[in-house]
């Protein structure tokens, strides 16, 4: 076992034993099978990702130090936990997630053997896990869970929606998150109304040339 993996596993178990207040621990855990998945899982590349949803739209912060949380009340953390290359790290993360204060996990993986979301959901049960197929060819693997082994999943590459879904889960207990989700939806609604009005009033040619 490599030193870095051993260190991470030990860290997770130490954090799980601390019993820190929930308002000081990450609310959402984001894991991915490789750092090559980072663009899709976090910034989304051509489409916006989970990081954009949490930080730009919902006012979350990324927590990088378990013992020194940021000022923001709602936070998320990120790890690479490969189901195939570091199954021990994946297992440790899923096993300790609830004790470390996480309320929901977003797990993304690519390729035809996108097993990280499935395995994380099985080990972390009953903690809810939202799977993100990083590529189109990953969809069947992510959604192919047997009866009795639940895994919520979004469409390929749509980690932004996974973040919104995670926030919806948190919103059942946290009114502040609910209010932020409603505000985000109201902004979307207003944006569509503005576009519709301008398109109609200006006509297609003028609207398209702006």
N, C-alpha and C positions, 0 to 999 in steps of 0.2 A: 504494500500500500504506500502511495506517495506521501510525502510529508504534508503537502498542501491539503490533500483530501483528509488525512488523519486530523489535521488541525481544524478543518472546517467541521468535521463530525464531532470532535470534542467541543468545539465552540457551541454548536447547536444544542448539545446535551447540557452544557453548563448554563446556557440561557434558559433552557426548559426548567431548570431547577431553581431559578431565581424567583419565580412567582411575582413578577412585577405587575403593577396596576395596568389594566387594559388600556387606559388612556396614554400610556407611555410605550406601548408595544406596537409593532406594525399591525395594521388591520388587514392588509391584503399581502399575500406572498405571490410574487411572479417568478416562475421558474421556466427555464427553457433548456433544450437538450444541447445547445451549442451557442457560442457567441455569434455564430453566423446567422442565428435566428433573431439577433438583437434588433435589427432594423424593422422587421415585421412586428415583433412583439412589443417594441417600445415606441419608436417614432413613425413606424408605418411605411417609410419610403414614400411612394406616390400617394398612398392613403395614410391618414393619421392613425396612430397606434395608441396603445394603452397609456403610455407616458403622457401623451397629449391630452387624453381624456381626463386622467387623474389630475395632472398639474394645471393645464390651461383651462379646463372646463369645470372641474369640481373642487379645486383648491386643496388637493392633497399634496403631501411632500414625500420625497423619497427618504426613507430612513436608512442610513448607512452605518449607524452605530447603535447597537441594541440598547446600550446602557445610557446613551445620551440622545434622546429623541429630539427632533426639531420642534420648533414652537408650534407648528400646525398640529391641530388635534388629530386629524386623520392622515394616515401614512401608509406607504407600501414599501416593500423591500424586493430586491432582485438577486437571483442566484442562477448559476448554470449547474444543473444536476442531471447528467446524462443517464438515461435508463440502461444503456448498453456499456458505456465506458466507465461510469461510476455508480453502479447500482447500490453500493453501500451508502454513498452520499445521498442519493435519491431517497433511499429508505429512511435514513436518519432525518432528513428534512421532513418527510411526510409524517413520520412517527412523532416528531417533536412539535409539529406545527401548532396544534391546539394548545399544548402546554406553554408555548412561547407567546400565546395571545392572538394568533391569527384567527380571523373569522371566515376567511374564504381564500382559496388558492386559484390563481390563473396559471395554467400549464400549457406550454406550447412546444411543438416538435414538428420536424419536417421529415421528408422521405416516406417511403412505403412502410417502414417499420417505426412509425411515430408512436412509440409505446409510453413515453413519459406521462402524458395526461392520464392514460388508463391506469398505469401502475401507481401513480401518485394518488389517484382517486381511491383505489382499492386499499392502499395502506393508510391514508389519512382519514378514511371513513370513521365517523359520519360527517366530518368537515366537508362542506361543499367545494367541489372542484369544477372549474370551467375550462374546458379544453379548447385550444386554438390550433387547428391544422395550419402549419406555416405555409404549406404548399397544397395545391389542388390534389396531388396524389396522396396526401396524408389524410384526407377526409375519412375514407373508409376505416382506416386504422383507429382514428380518434373516436368515431361514433359507434364503433362495433363492439360495445360492451354488452355482456350477457345480462339477462334478466336478474335483478337483484343486486347489480353492481352499477349504480347510477353515476353518470357523468354528463353534465350539461356541456354543450359544445356550440360554438359559433361557426360561421362559414370560414373558409380558408382565408387566412391573412387578416381577419377582422378582429384584431386584438382590441381595437377601440371599443367595439361592442362588448367584448368580454369585460372590459373595465366598467362599462355602464351596468352590465349585469351584476358584477361584483358589488357595485355601489347600491344597486337595487336590493341586494341581500342585506347590506349594512343598514339601508334605510328603514328596514322593518323595526330596528331597535334605536336608530339614531335620527331624530327629527331634523337635525342640521343637514345630514346627507340627503334626506328626502327633499328638503327645501332646495338644495343645490340642483338636484336632478330635475325638479319641477321648473326651476329657473332656466336650466339648460334647454329643456323641451319648449318652454315658452319662447325662448330666443329663436329656436328652429322654426316654430310656427310663424313668428313674426317675419322671419326672413323669407319664408315661402309666400306670405301675403304680400310683402313688398315687391318681390319679383313678379308675382302674378299681376299686381296692379300696374307696375311699370311696363310690363310686356303688353298688356291690353291698351293702356293709354297712349303709349308711344308708337305702337305698331312694331311688327317683327323686324323690319329693316333698320329703323332707328335704334331699337333696343339692342340688336345684334352688333351694331357698329360702335357701341360705347365701350 
